[in-house]
Amino acid sequence: TTDHDSVAIVIVPADRAGVTIIDDWDGFGQRRTGTGTTRFQDVTVLPDEVLSDTPYDAEPVPSVQYTLLQLYIHAVVAGILENIVDDGIALLRSRERSFSHASATSPTDDPLLQRQLGELASSAYIARAAVLDAAAAIAAAIDSTGPDGVPDAELTAQAQLQAAKVKVHLDDIAPRAATKLLELGGASAASRQRNLDRHWRNIRTITLHNPVGYKARVVGQNLLHGTAIPANAYF
């Protein structure tokens, strides 16, 4: 915040005097998504390092900046889902024995396990398609940017809504997919050496960065009442 009733966004070098970065993020998954603690004490900010300086009472300006950042996170989840499918294939192929009451002697020939793998692959495919669809909406908003540097408000809102819907969907299916992967291998899938639990831990950690309930509510409000999307996109 500034001394003239506004909020400024600035970028300063991490090694500037007064900047202290503390690596204290200890999440149980997706470790690189945590920023840890950063302290600023009498840090010099040069004029060309001020990206924006917006009065508190200014009208919100359409932007897909934060929407793009959040879709990046959703894309990571979609990528993890694809890894889950790859690990599921490898897990089933590595099993030589099946359960005594299974309908096939080989796990790769078990119709129940085949179906479960197919469901995982379908979830990964839909996740990828949803992320790419939202990315296209963001691209359309960016392409609409006028000489003033502001994108079309309607296209921006549409991109925000689509990215929000992606999160609502992925937050539901992705953790379940990570759990279903373990069921393909039975107790042996819990082996620390296999490290298959990393998928659940990574998904659960990264999906917590923005609360999904607020996203779903905003989508519902917009559908029912045409309620505007929060300007900062971090709803």
N, C-alpha and C positions, 0 to 999 in steps of 0.2 A: 504494500500500500504506500501511497505517496503522501506528501505534505500538502497536496492540493485536491483532496477528496476524489482520488481516482485509484484504479488498480493498474499497475504496469506489469508487463511481461518482459523479462530481460534474460539475456544469456551472458554468463561470465565464465572465464576459463576456470577449470576445476583446481588449478594450481595457484590461483591468485591469493594474495595475502588476505587472511581472514576467513577463507573457506576451509572447513574441516569436514572430511567425508569419513564416516565411521561404518565399517562393514559389519553391521550387527543384525542383518536380516537372517533369520534362522528358520525359514519356512521348511516344511517337511517334503516339499516338492517344488519343481520349477524354480530353482534357486535364483536364476538370473532375472526373474521378473520383479524381485524386491529391490527397492532403492536404498534401503537402510536409512540411517540418520545423516543428515547434512546440516551443518551449522554455519551461519553467516554472522560475522562480527566486524562491523565497520568496513565492509567490502566496497571497494571503489567500483562504480558502474559508469562506463563511458557512454556518451550520447549515442554512438552508433550501435550500442549493445541493447538499446531499448527497442523491443519489437512492437510494442503497442502501449498506449497510455489512455485508458478509457475511464471517463467520469462515472461515478456510481449511478447517476440517474440517466445515463445514455441508453438509447434504445438498443436492444440486442441486434447484432449484425449476423446474418446467416453465415455459417461456417461448417465445413465438414472435417475440420482439423482433428477434433476429438473423436468423431465418428470413425475416422480412418485409423486412429490409434487403437480404438477398441476392436475394430474388425481385424486388426493385426493379431490381437489376442485370440479371437475366434478362429482365425486361420491356423494358429498354433494348435488349438484343440482339434481341428479337422485333421491336421497332420498326425497328431497322436493317434487318432482313430485309424488312420491308414497303417500306422505302425502296429496297432493292435491286430489288424487283419493279418499282416505279415507274420507276426509272432504267433497268431492262432494257427496258421498253416504249418509253421515250423513245429509248433507244439504237438499238433496231431500227428504229423509225420514222424516225430521222434518217439511216439508211444508204441511199444511192441505188444502190450497186453491191454485187454479191455476188462470191464466189469463182468462178473460171472453171469449176470442177468441181461447183458447187452444183447442186442439183436444181430451183432456181427462180431466176429473174432478180432477184427482189426479196427481200431478207432477211426481210421480214415474211411472205412466202409460203413460206419454206424450212421444210419439215416438221421438220428436225433442230433448227433454232433455235426453232421453235414449241414443240417438245417440251421443250427446255431451259428456256425461259421458264415453261412449265407446271410443271416440276419446282421451279423457284425459288418460284413462287407457292404450291405445295403445301407446301414447307418453311416458308414464312412463316405459312401458315394453321395448320399443326400447332404451330408455336412459340407462336402467339397462344393457341391452345386449351389448350396445356399450362400456360402461365403463368396463364391464367384459372382452370383447374382447381386448380392449387396455391393460388391466391389464395382460392378458395372453401374449401379445407381450412384455411387460416389463419383465415379468417373464422369457421369453425365452432369452431375452438379458442378464439378470442377470445370468441365468444358463450357458451362454456361456463364462462367465468371466474366463480368463486364470490365470496362476500363477503370472502374473504381475499385477493382479487386474483390468485389463481393459477388458470390454466386447467386443464382436464382433461388428465392426463398422457398418456393414450392418443391423444387428438385432437391434442395438441401433437406427439407423436412422428410421427404420420401426416403432419402438415403438414410437418415437417422432412424426412421421407423423400420426399415428393412434390416439394418444392422442390429437393432434391438430384438427383432423377431428371431434372428439367427442365434443370439445369445440365449433367449428363452428356450429355444429348441435344444441347443447343444448342452445347456446346463442340465437338461432332463435326460437326454439319451447317452451322453458321453460317460458319466460315471457308471451308469448301468452297463455300458459296453465293456468298460474296464473290468467290471466284476464278472461279466459273462465269459471273458477271456479265460479267467482262472478256472472256470467250471469245465473248460475243454480238457484240462489236464488233471483234474482231481487234486488230491493232496500234494502230489509231486509238483504241481504248478506253483506251490507256495515256497519252493526252494529259494533260498537267498541267492544262490548262484544264478538262477534264471533271472532274478530281479524283475519279474513281471509286475510286481506291485507298484513299480515306478509309474506306470501309466495312470493308475488311479490317483496316486499322490500328486502327480503333475497336473492332471485334469482338475482335481478338487482344489488345488492351490490357485491355479490361474483363473478358475471361474469365480473365485471369491473376491477378485479385485474390484468388481462392481456388483452390487446386490441385484439379483435377477428379479426380485419381487417388484422393485420400482419400474424396471423395464416393462414387465408384463402389464402393470397397472397403467402406465402411460399409453401403451398400445391400445388397451381397452378403452381408456378415456377418449382417445382420439377417434376410435371407431364409433363410439356412442354419441359423443358431443362435439367432435371436431376440435378437441382441446389441443392447443399448440404444444409442440415439443419443447421441453426445457432448453434454454438457449445454450447452456454450457455443455450439454450432452453427457455430463457425468451424473445423470439422475439414476 
